[in-house]
Amino acid sequence: MQRVFVSALLETYAAFPFVLDHGRGDRVWDEEGKEYHDWYGGHCVTATGHAHPRVVRALADQAARLLFYSAAARLRVRESAAEALVDFVRGAGVEKVFFCNSGAEANENALKLAIKQTGRMRLAAFEGGWHGRTLLALSVTDDPKITAPCAPLLAPCARLPFGDAAALEAFDFSRVAAVIVEPMQSMSGIRCAPPAWFQRLRERTAAAGCWLICDEIQTGMGRTGVATASELLGIRPDAITLAKGLASGVPVGATLLGVERAAAVQPGDLGSTFGGGPLAMAALIATIAVIRDEALMARAAAVGARLQESLPGAQVERVHGQGLLLGVRTRGPAAALKRHLFDRRLLVGVSSDPSVLRLMPSLAVSDESVAALESAIHEFQGNA
Ligand SMILES: Cc1ncc(COP(=O)(O)O)c(C=O)c1O
């Protein structure tokens, strides 16, 4: 029986109907001891799985050594984390990093730098894009239920159709400080566009002196099978933003810049008391080491490819996305499949498209969880 209790928390989110107690790898357990396969990954966060022993040990060791010091002091762990991250994402052409605490803040920082360096006061983004809830991030987000209440306070932002080649040619990027784009639009249902479209976006923005910011808060950290989706798409943005999987669940965001943009940053341009804190830095170093040592990018690519083949059937029209950022497009309402999966102890995400469920599990998702998902979805569509 579900326990009903009164919470002091504001009701801002429709939570799972249980109280979560603990997690290990790609599973979580509720307070009653029920086990779930976690294909939601705490909203695309648990890159190395729940409580990976190396991440836990790195946190414990760092906590015992130095729990916190701000950017006022140089810390070896922060320098090492920056070096490890820049090396990890090298294929996207970014070379310097600023650490903050969340995805929204990482985007806010990138947009702010673009505004300062170009002197332009307009932004551009795409229909269906989702970038966070702080004011500049909200200005570029296409989600009227959260943008409308603040509409008069938002920065001017042109909104272009995602993946539309003609719109790209018609738009004048020379009046715009930055255009921000998700390499795969997650919230709106894992919407993809061809690499050639992204490459043309890069060409047009570069020619107009407009920053291209790739919001890789979901697609980064190896989730698509490559360190960044920018690398996969063959583009070198002015800035890349990361968060979610960066430190396996310890809050951290990162704004990464190409060398030219980084050279123009001045002391005081960005700041954050908690950004780059030693706990997050230790978890980040361990996360990158686990992704490399356990070949999790190859794992993400292989499992993603398998599910794109194995899941479609009578009720699942197709599976789109790349690696372990997948949209399961249903022929009927996706909510019915979500309920079916929940009843079989499989957690998945929804999207703003009522026909798309999202899969964004640990990159180390087990064969057992893959088989459990396949068999539950086959059962749903009568091809068990
Ligand atoms: C693509 C994308 N950008 C930005 C954000 C905002 O990140 P945060 O919730 O850490 O502020 C999210 C969060 O879901 C996201 O999916």
The ligand as a MOL file (V3000), in Angstrom:
LIG
                    3D

  0  0  0     0  0            999 V3000
M  V30 BEGIN CTAB
M  V30 COUNTS 16 16 0 0 0
M  V30 BEGIN ATOM
M  V30 1 C 18.7460 20.5800 -22.3120 0
M  V30 2 C 18.6480 21.1860 -20.9370 0
M  V30 3 N 19.2060 22.3750 -20.7000 0
M  V30 4 C 19.1620 22.9570 -19.4840 0
M  V30 5 C 18.5250 22.3410 -18.4220 0
M  V30 6 C 18.5000 22.9890 -17.0810 0
M  V30 7 O 19.3150 22.2910 -16.1770 0
M  V30 8 P 19.1260 22.4560 -14.6040 0
M  V30 9 O 17.8170 21.8370 -14.2390 0
M  V30 10 O 20.3050 21.7510 -14.0160 0
M  V30 11 O 19.1470 23.9300 -14.3320 0
M  V30 12 C 17.9090 21.1000 -18.6270 0
M  V30 13 C 17.1790 20.4430 -17.5250 0
M  V30 14 O 16.4070 19.5320 -17.6840 0
M  V30 15 C 17.9720 20.5150 -19.9100 0
M  V30 16 O 17.4040 19.3290 -20.1540 0
M  V30 END ATOM
M  V30 BEGIN BOND
M  V30 1 1 1 2
M  V30 2 1 2 3
M  V30 3 2 2 15
M  V30 4 2 3 4
M  V30 5 1 4 5
M  V30 6 1 5 6
M  V30 7 2 5 12
M  V30 8 1 6 7
M  V30 9 1 7 8
M  V30 10 2 8 9
M  V30 11 1 8 10
M  V30 12 1 8 11
M  V30 13 1 12 13
M  V30 14 1 12 15
M  V30 15 2 13 14
M  V30 16 1 15 16
M  V30 END BOND
M  V30 END CTAB
M  END
